[in-house]
Amino acid sequence: MNKIFIIGNLTRDPELSETAGGTSVCRFSVAVNRSYTDDNGERQVDFFNVTAWRGTAEAVAKYARKGKKIAVHGSVQIRNWEDNQGNKRTSVDVIAQEVEFLSPKDDGERETLAGQMRGKPSLQAFDDDSDIPF
């Protein structure tokens, strides 16, 4: 079973792009604090490279920003390659299956979301039970 759950802060703004076939892909990095401190009393941090695909990629690119807290559920992918000097390299990446945004919205985000909602019709209460057969 290959599963990973991380909660941390984005270290940079997500980068959204598309594959040659038009599939959305978003890459970002998450800093995760370890649960203990070192001998100097400093908390250690691990940095995870994360890749999200399709709708998840688009949501991350739209709503996540550097410094915001995020939860990622996914799997670990290990890639091996050779660099320009012929050295063998290894990369460990998280492939996001689900992402949850944990930071509260700031005022600018609230205004943007409110503006997006203004053009949508709202539901009206309907209190007429006369046609219900039971």
Protein Blocks (a to p, Z undefined) as FASTA:
>chain_A
ZZdddddddfbdcdddddfkopacdddddddddfbdcfkopacddddddddehjlmmmmm
mmgcehiacdddddddddddddfkopacdddddddfbdcdfbdcdfklmmmmmmmmmmpc
cddddddfklpcZZ
